[in-house]
Amino acid sequence: MPDTVCQQALDRVLTYLDQAGVALSDDVCRRALNLVDAALLEARTCGGDVLQAAMDRLPGYFDLPQPAAPTPWPPLARGSIGYRHD
């Protein structure tokens, strides 16, 4: 039996949160369910895509950690683009 769109949306939201380092507690799962419910309602009334609506709503429902950019190695220097500053 294929997954329904609400199952796909919930799975995508929970997978995203898990990969972002958010612990999947009972509270997080309930908020994810509310998020998907709102996305389903939006898609039904506005004719949008449920999966896109769910992902667009993530920052409004969760405090997502900002991705940290790795430190470049070797260190970037102005001379690396053809200019020298001494």
N, C-alpha and C positions, 0 to 999 in steps of 0.2 A: 504494500500500500504506500503510495507516494506521500511525502510530507506535505502538509498544508502550508499555505503562505505564512500563517501565523507561527507555525513551528519553525519554518525557515528563518523568519525574522527574529524570533527569540533565540534560536541557535546562533545566529550571526552576532546579535548583541552580546550574548554571554561569552562567546568566543573572543570577541573584540575586547571585552572587559578583562577577561582572563589573560589575554596576551599583553594587555596594557599594565598588568600587575595588580589589578583590583581583585581583592579576595572575594570570592563568590559566596557571601553569607546569605542567610535567609532574607535579610533586609534588601540586599542588592538584587536578589532574585525577584522579590516583590516589586521593587522599583522597575526592574526590567519588564516584568509583566504589565505594569501600568504604562510604560513607554510603548510597548507593542500594541496595547489596547488603544492608545491615543493615535498611533500610526495607522491602525486599521480603520478607525473612525475617520481620520483625515482622508485616507485613500477612498473610502466609501463616499464621503460627501464631496470631495474635490476631484476624484478620479485620478489620483496620483499613484505612485508605486509604493507599496507597503514597505519593502526593504529599504528603499531610499529614505522614506519618511522616518523610519525607525533609526537609521544611522544618523540622519540630520538632527534628531532630537537628543542624541546621547549627551552632548555638553550641557543641555538644560536639566538633565536628570542626574548626572554624575560629575563629580570633580575628578577629571581625568589628569593623570600625571603628564607633565610636559616631557616630550622626548628629549633626551640629552644628546647633543652632538658629540661624537668622539673627538678627542684632541688630535689634531692632524700631526702626522709624523712622516717625514721630518717637519719641524716647525716651519710655518710659512714665513717668508721674509720678503720684504719689498723687492729685493734683488732678484727674487724668483720670477718676476714678470719683466725683467729686463732693465730695471732702474736700480741705481745704487744710491744709498743715502748714508753718508759717512759723517 
